[in-house]
């Protein structure tokens, strides 16, 4: 558990410091919403809503990938929008 988040949960991932964007933050899906938690500021930010049937969330560089039953959604942290 990190800051109350289970990093083994497929709907939670941790941003690696130095990988581009969102380093040190936790990204997770809760109630069909992609959220970011900043442990330093202890702040939650809503990034993307209406995510249906999420199976997994992971991050590479500035892109958060949300794998759903039907598709893989890409959210660009540098643009703060779905791409």
Secondary structure as GFF3:
##gff-version 3
##sequence-region A 1 83
A	DSSP	beta_strand	12	14	.	.	.	ID=ss1
A	DSSP	beta_strand	25	30	.	.	.	ID=ss2
A	DSSP	beta_strand	33	38	.	.	.	ID=ss3
A	DSSP	beta_strand	43	48	.	.	.	ID=ss4
A	DSSP	beta_strand	54	60	.	.	.	ID=ss5
A	DSSP	beta_strand	63	68	.	.	.	ID=ss6
A	DSSP	beta_strand	72	76	.	.	.	ID=ss7
A	DSSP	beta_strand	81	82	.	.	.	ID=ss8
###
